Amino acid sequence: MYLSYRTVVVLAVLIGLALAAAGGIFWYQQVVYTSSLDTRPLNIGIVGDIDTLQPSQLDSPEERLIASALYEGLVYYDEKSGTVKPRLARSWRYSADDKTLTIDIKKAQFSNGQPVTAEKVKAAWEKSFSTTKDWANINLFLPIQGSKARLEGRTPDITGVEVVDSNTLRIHLEKPNAVFLHMLTNPIFWVYDTAETSDPAPGTGPFVLQPSDQDHTLILVRNDNYHRGQSKVSALQVTLYKEPYQAFGDFKAGKLDYLNQVPLAEIKNIESNPDLKDQFVDRYLWETYSLAFNMHREPFAGNYLLRRALNYAVDRKAIIETVLGDAYRTSKGALPMGMPGYNKQLRGYAYDPEKAKDLLAEAGYPGGEGLKPLILAFNKDEGHRAVAEAVAQQFNQLGIDVQLQEMEWDYYKKQVSSMALTLFRVGWHADYPDADNFLYGMYHSSQVGISNHTGYNNPQVDKILDAARAETKSQEERLKLLQRAEEIIVDDAPMLWLFQKKAAALVSTNVRKLEMDGMGMVDWFAVELLKPLAGGEDDSPGQEQV
């Protein structure tokens, strides 16, 4: 169920009252702990909406970011080492044929004090699988035996997820899959206690949602049952903003320790401001912004010359400088910079209007003659409109007419999923930390109608991507295969690759160890506060570290 922000808060209050009336241990622990708080919370500003915190329903980076303080999975991705590491898992091992994964689960508790068991993990996965509305989430389960039968209603559960004993889970795969552990980092595999009907359900993260009657504010207090120990931060106070400039003003006034998004027009000013530049999170995310060509519709079907011409026709850098305020970098291919497998040597498409003109003529449309106006569709947003207008203007310089079509988000998603659009905006945020997610997910023919929205179908690419998934012995060889697949995809040009997103966040000098990974996620357990917030809003005694 999708919840509005206000509904989340109201439900939290009702849940707390119900537990208190029943003499619930969980509520008692919250009251005692809250009354003894001796430090201020970490103040977080989020520009955007949070409609739900339930793992199976998360629909935005903002929701993922905050929900990650409440929930976690069996494994997590360590960007520094480039490997998947255990979280709720203690260890794991594959069978000789790489089709069976056995996971030993560590001793841990949910925030309500109940133990984490293999049965609980399976129950959480089953519930997430049956309640998610996102095909991309369902798709992550499909490597598991029995998931298709469960999806079609032929079995009551996913038979490939086997509970061996209370601390051992065995997963039977359809075939060897080198990226399955990476897939397990996705929120759809986060663990929660399905025995409770509260929303959000009790998780195993370092914080717990606290009942609050404050509008546009979420309070998360430290989880005393957390298996990694107690967080050095006593609580997280999350304030939601509609206007980025209001949030930016609050950060500059010392009211926020972390702000997830600054106004795009302010990025250059921040980078040159001696007081703010050291607080700016200057890293690129594994998130891309592109225009997609429908490979089954005219004029793009069977005309790779036209698709290449349009890729050369766009001055990406100019759009970044004039429209996006340095919040993005140019993309030259399908993979974002920094992701394992990213090919620095890939030529891609640089701005070359003369080459675009020549290719346009070779494609059968000299000077745009004979080419019907292109309808460029995008979901309703001022930023998307500005980008679309800039692209249209650059196409116009080649003699190509463009009509813009703006749609509400829900309707737009349906149109994209049904492949009803010809030229349209696509944003892709990594579902799991591996190049396979961008390449297999968006370009393998088996994903057409799921996450391959262009209808791209190249048997050679399919074969290479399948071989990469089957390469479980050598990471080096697997990445070489992925790079080869990307080269072919870029030559075929089923997309007009535009930009890679920058984090564009701010972290106060009062904060230590708040590090963002390529997925835009933060390990909230590791974060530390150095001193009380500026402005005298906290009455607790000053201290070196809290």
Secondary structure, 3 states (H helix, E strand, C coil): CCCCHHHHHHHHHHHHHHHHHCCCHHHHHHHHHHHCCCCCCEEEEEECCCCCCCHHHCCCHHHHHHHCCCCCCCEEEECCCCEEEECCEEEEEECCCCCEEEEEECCCECCCCCECCHHHHHHHHHHHHHHCCCHHHHHHHCCECCHHHHHCCCCCCCCCEEEEECCEEEEEECCCCCCHHHHCCCHHHCCECCCCCCCCCCECCCEEEECCCCCCEEEEEECCCCCCCCCCCCEEEEEEECCHHHHHHHHHCCCCCEECCCCHHHHHHHHHCCCCHHHEECCEEEEEEEEEECCCCCCCCCCHHHHHHHHHHCCHHHHHHHHHCCCEEECCCCCCCCCCCCCCCCCCCCCCHHHHHHHHHHCCCHHHCCCCCEEEEEECCHHHHHHHHHHHHHHHCCCCCEEEEEECHHHHHHHHHCCCCCEEEEEEECCCCCHHHHHHHHHCHHHECCCECCCCCCHHHHHHHHHHHHCCCCHHHHHHHHHHHHHHHHHHCCEEEEEEEECCEEECCCEECCCECCCCCECHHHCEECCCCCCCCCCCCCCCCC
